[in-house]
Amino acid sequence: MYITSPPDPVRLEIFKNLYQFIAEQMGIVLQNTAASVNIKERLDFSCAIFDAAGLLVANAPHIPVHLGSMSESVQSLINAQSNTIKPGNVYLSNNPYNGGTHLPDVTAITPVFLETSKHPSSPQFPVPSPLFYVAARGHQADIGGITPGSMPPHSTTVEEEGIIFDNFLLVEQGNFRETAVRELLLNHPYPARNPQQNIADFHAQIAANARGAQELRQMVSQYGLHTVQAYMKFVQDNAEESVRRAIDVLKDGSFIYEMDSGAVIQVKVTINRENRSAIIDFTGTSKQLKSNFNAPKAVTQAAVLYVFRTLVDDNIPLNAGCLKPLEIIIPEGCMLNPTYPAAVVAGNVETSQTIVDALYGALGAIAASQGTMNNITFGNQHYQYYETICGGSGAGSDFNGTDAVHTHMTNSRLTDPEVLETRYPVQVESFCLRPDSGGKGKYSGGNGVIRRIKFLEPMTANILSSHRRIPPFGLNGGEAGQVGHNWIQRQDGTQENLDSTATVEMLSGDVFVIETPGGGGFGSIRS
């Protein structure tokens, strides 16, 4: 029996939380079973559940840039292999030109069937279609590419950034295809440096998805399939209505935000009062870049989805319903919708932050955050490590920014010093606030931090960052935040200043220093 009546408000709240609970349970399994520091300690992963069409239903509060783009990966799988998807299969995807973000973010996608048929697939007993999908995306510590950690500062093509999985069949009807995946990891011009760790984390993602599938089946068993599917749609519809209510109070606006490289992101937001919708138009944004600061279309959409979700006061899950009132125009061939084989590794982590701040600027909502993830990777053939470093958040119309916090498109944790120093030959020499780096104003921006990492053996280190030249903007008379700085203190006492992006060979005793930007202030001090 199909449900045609309006949703019961109490049941809507129950199901909304049940869906989110399932994604949270997936995340707990992934954290507990992962091998890499990046997933287990830094929590650089995201889990979510999707309906039969691959549309996002609910997520755990993980990484926004993952969550807003994962639906594109699931829909890519459905479009490419709908006729071959079978119970017990698991697929891997990280293709930035097919719903992915950047290559280190590898997504395991599991189609969910109610019960595997007792009969083998045949014309008499065809394989049913999946009723749901579950997916777990994790940032691999290394997936190949020209530098350890797979975050090369100067890549010019996506091939230089690592290995592409394009709806790769990882598990075939319950059988893990280890030989095939190992061959793909190693048979590449720039192969993975630690395939055993990749495979271990893939197993963890499979386990996370298995928990999600199990919980969904239990939910169907308790409430019935039609009720579960109907409330998936109701939860999405509720999110849509919540975003429309937020749009009701917005005004038209536009913003142009320059990046350190001179590239610009231009956005215009036009509100349609009659149908309670918005057009977000990125026409005028710089063309596709020769650098790796191009953001795949899925990342740009994720940034827009995030911004409009944050404008909603209601406690709703980020899902496909949030996008329905939004028309997003991204010219093909611009840096926010590049064409293959453009490099994209920094687009996911850096350009996404600039998109968010530009949108908030256009809406007059909040001053700029530090606007960067301050991505540092280091390693060699034996070790590979990646972390993002916090900074200041932007101030708003009635609040100060926050010191030393990850903002917007990232939500990962910093590895505990004890774990970092046990697993890698480095020492955290100091980690402290950066005083007076936040922009002043009626409400001041948050302060950045200073992080000093001492190397105990030779390794290659890389930095991918922004706002080393252009400061994070203030709004309504508020001052801009301070720009960040990257530099090396050599063992002999000499100092080497680095650009926003750099690769450097570290020797034993050298110290890598990262000073992160502060957030912008809001309102004039004299107002």
FENSULVEN-V984551 format. One record per backbone hydrogen bond with DSSP energy under -0.5 kcal/mol. NH is the residue of the N-H (numbers start at 1). CO is the residue of the C=O. E is the energy in kcal/mol with one decimal. If there is no record, write none. Layout:
# FENSULVEN-V984551
NH,CO,E + NH,CO,E
This chain:
# FENSULVEN-V984551
4,2,-0.6 + 12,8,-2.9 + 13,9,-1.9 + 14,10,-2.2 + 15,11,-3.1 + 16,12,-2.5 + 17,13,-1.9 + 18,14,-2.1 + 19,15,-2.8 + 20,16,-1.8 + 21,17,-2.5 + 22,18,-2.1 + 23,19,-1.7 + 24,20,-2.3 + 25,21,-2.5 + 26,22,-2.0 + 27,23,-1.9 + 28,24,-2.0 + 29,25,-2.0 + 30,26,-2.4 + 31,27,-2.6 + 32,28,-2.3 + 33,29,-1.7 + 34,30,-1.6 + 40,36,-2.7 + 41,37,-2.1 + 42,37,-2.1 + 44,38,-1.9 + 45,43,-1.9 + 46,137,-2.4 + 48,135,-2.0 + 49,58,-2.4 + 50,133,-2.9 + 51,55,-2.3 + 54,51,-2.0 + 57,49,-2.5 + 58,49,-1.3 + 60,47,-1.6 + 62,60,-2.6 + 64,62,-0.6 + 65,409,-1.6 + 66,63,-1.0 + 67,63,-2.4 + 68,64,-2.4 + 69,66,-1.3 + 70,66,-1.6 + 72,69,-1.0 + 73,69,-0.9 + 73,99,-0.6 + 74,70,-2.1 + 75,71,-2.8 + 76,72,-1.8 + 77,73,-1.8 + 78,74,-2.2 + 79,75,-2.6 + 80,76,-2.0 + 81,77,-2.7 + 82,78,-1.0 + 84,81,-1.6 + 85,81,-0.9 + 89,86,-1.8 + 90,171,-1.9 + 91,109,-2.6 + 92,168,-2.9 + 93,107,-2.1 + 94,165,-2.7 + 95,165,-1.1 + 98,95,-2.2 + 100,95,-2.7 + 105,102,-1.5 + 106,104,-1.3 + 106,138,-2.3 + 107,93,-3.0 + 108,136,-2.8 + 109,91,-2.9 + 109,107,-0.5 + 110,134,-2.9 + 111,89,-0.6 + 112,132,-3.0 + 113,111,-0.6 + 122,125,-1.2 + 131,112,-2.5 + 132,112,-1.3 + 133,50,-1.9 + 134,110,-2.3 + 135,48,-2.1 + 136,108,-2.2 + 137,46,-2.9 + 138,106,-2.2 + 139,44,-2.5 + 140,104,-3.3 + 140,138,-0.8 + 143,144,-0.6 + 145,190,-2.1 + 146,160,-2.5 + 150,147,-1.9 + 155,152,-0.9 + 158,341,-2.0 + 160,157,-0.8 + 161,158,-1.6 + 162,159,-1.1 + 163,143,-2.2 + 165,163,-0.5 + 166,164,-0.6 + 167,165,-0.7 + 168,92,-2.4 + 170,90,-2.0 + 170,168,-1.0 + 171,90,-2.0 + 172,175,-2.7 + 173,171,-0.7 + 174,88,-2.4 + 175,172,-1.6 + 176,174,-0.6 + 177,170,-2.9 + 178,176,-1.6 + 181,177,-2.2 + 182,178,-2.6 + 183,179,-2.1 + 184,180,-1.8 + 185,181,-2.0 + 186,182,-1.7 + 187,183,-2.7 + 188,186,-1.6 + 191,188,-0.8 + 192,185,-2.6 + 197,194,-0.7 + 198,194,-1.8 + 199,195,-2.7 + 200,196,-2.1 + 201,197,-2.3 + 202,198,-2.3 + 203,199,-2.2 + 204,200,-1.6 + 205,201,-2.2 + 206,202,-2.4 + 207,203,-2.4 + 208,204,-2.3 + 209,205,-2.3 + 210,206,-2.3 + 211,207,-1.9 + 212,208,-2.0 + 213,209,-2.8 + 214,210,-2.4 + 215,211,-2.5 + 216,212,-2.2 + 217,213,-2.2 + 218,214,-2.1 + 219,215,-2.1 + 220,216,-2.3 + 221,217,-2.4 + 222,218,-1.9 + 223,219,-2.7 + 224,220,-2.3 + 228,224,-2.1 + 229,225,-2.7 + 230,226,-2.4 + 231,227,-2.4 + 232,228,-1.3 + 233,229,-1.7 + 234,230,-2.2 + 235,231,-2.4 + 236,232,-1.8 + 237,233,-2.7 + 238,234,-2.5 + 239,235,-1.8 + 240,236,-2.2 + 241,237,-2.3 + 242,238,-2.0 + 243,239,-2.2 + 244,240,-2.2 + 245,241,-2.1 + 246,242,-1.6 + 247,243,-2.4 + 248,244,-1.6 + 249,245,-0.5 + 249,246,-1.0 + 250,247,-1.8 + 253,269,-2.1 + 255,267,-2.3 + 257,265,-2.5 + 259,263,-2.9 + 262,259,-2.0 + 265,257,-2.4 + 266,264,-0.6 + 267,255,-2.5 + 268,281,-2.0 + 269,253,-3.5 + 270,268,-0.5 + 270,279,-2.4 + 272,277,-2.9 + 273,271,-0.8 + 276,272,-0.8 + 277,272,-1.6 + 278,325,-2.3 + 279,270,-2.6 + 280,278,-0.5 + 280,327,-3.1 + 281,268,-2.7 + 281,279,-0.6 + 282,280,-0.5 + 282,329,-2.9 + 285,282,-1.8 + 286,264,-2.5 + 288,333,-2.6 + 294,343,-0.8 + 295,335,-3.4 + 296,294,-0.5 + 299,296,-0.9 + 300,296,-1.9 + 301,297,-2.5 + 302,298,-1.9 + 303,299,-2.2 + 304,300,-2.0 + 305,301,-2.7 + 306,302,-2.4 + 307,303,-2.2 + 308,304,-2.2 + 309,305,-2.0 + 310,306,-2.2 + 311,307,-0.8 + 312,309,-1.5 + 316,314,-1.4 + 319,317,-0.5 + 320,56,-2.3 + 322,319,-1.7 + 323,320,-1.2 + 324,320,-0.7 + 324,321,-0.7 + 326,323,-2.1 + 327,278,-2.6 + 328,326,-0.6 + 329,280,-3.0 + 329,327,-0.6 + 330,328,-0.6 + 333,337,-2.6 + 334,331,-1.6 + 335,286,-2.6 + 337,334,-1.9 + 342,339,-1.8 + 343,156,-0.7 + 346,292,-1.8 + 347,292,-1.2 + 347,344,-0.9 + 348,344,-1.2 + 349,345,-0.6 + 350,346,-3.2 + 351,346,-1.4 + 352,347,-1.6 + 353,350,-0.6 + 354,350,-1.4 + 355,351,-2.4 + 356,352,-2.0 + 357,353,-2.3 + 358,354,-2.5 + 359,355,-2.3 + 360,356,-2.4 + 361,357,-2.4 + 362,358,-2.3 + 363,359,-1.9 + 364,360,-0.8 + 364,361,-0.6 + 365,360,-2.1 + 367,395,-2.8 + 368,473,-2.0 + 370,392,-1.9 + 375,464,-2.1 + 376,387,-2.5 + 377,462,-2.1 + 378,385,-1.9 + 379,460,-1.8 + 380,383,-2.6 + 385,378,-2.4 + 387,376,-2.2 + 389,373,-2.0 + 391,405,-1.6 + 392,517,-2.0 + 393,402,-2.1 + 395,520,-2.5 + 396,399,-2.2 + 397,365,-0.6 + 399,396,-0.6 + 401,444,-3.5 + 404,447,-2.5 + 405,391,-3.3 + 410,407,-1.3 + 413,42,-3.4 + 420,416,-2.8 + 421,417,-2.9 + 422,418,-1.2 + 423,419,-2.4 + 424,420,-1.9 + 426,424,-2.1 + 427,454,-2.6 + 429,427,-1.2 + 429,452,-1.8 + 430,452,-1.3 + 432,450,-2.2 + 434,448,-2.7 + 435,433,-0.7 + 437,434,-1.2 + 439,519,-3.3 + 442,523,-2.1 + 443,522,-2.1 + 445,439,-2.9 + 446,393,-2.9 + 448,434,-0.5 + 450,432,-3.0 + 451,514,-2.5 + 452,430,-2.6 + 453,451,-0.5 + 453,512,-2.6 + 454,427,-3.4 + 454,452,-0.5 + 455,510,-2.8 + 456,425,-2.6 + 457,425,-0.5 + 459,506,-1.8 + 460,379,-2.4 + 461,504,-2.9 + 462,377,-3.1 + 463,502,-2.5 + 464,375,-2.7 + 465,500,-1.2 + 471,469,-0.6 + 475,521,-2.1 + 478,475,-1.8 + 479,440,-3.4 + 481,472,-2.4 + 482,437,-3.1 + 484,467,-2.8 + 485,515,-2.2 + 486,498,-0.6 + 487,513,-2.2 + 488,496,-2.8 + 489,511,-2.9 + 490,488,-0.7 + 490,494,-2.7 + 493,490,-2.2 + 496,488,-2.5 + 497,495,-0.5 + 498,486,-2.7 + 502,463,-1.9 + 504,461,-2.8 + 506,459,-3.1 + 506,504,-0.7 + 509,455,-3.5 + 510,507,-2.5 + 511,489,-2.4 + 512,453,-2.9 + 513,487,-3.0 + 513,511,-0.5 + 514,451,-2.5 + 515,485,-3.2 + 516,449,-2.6 + 516,514,-0.6 + 518,437,-0.6 + 518,482,-1.4 + 519,446,-2.5 + 520,368,-3.1 + 521,479,-3.3 + 522,443,-3.0 + 523,475,-2.7 + 524,476,-0.8 + 527,524,-1.2
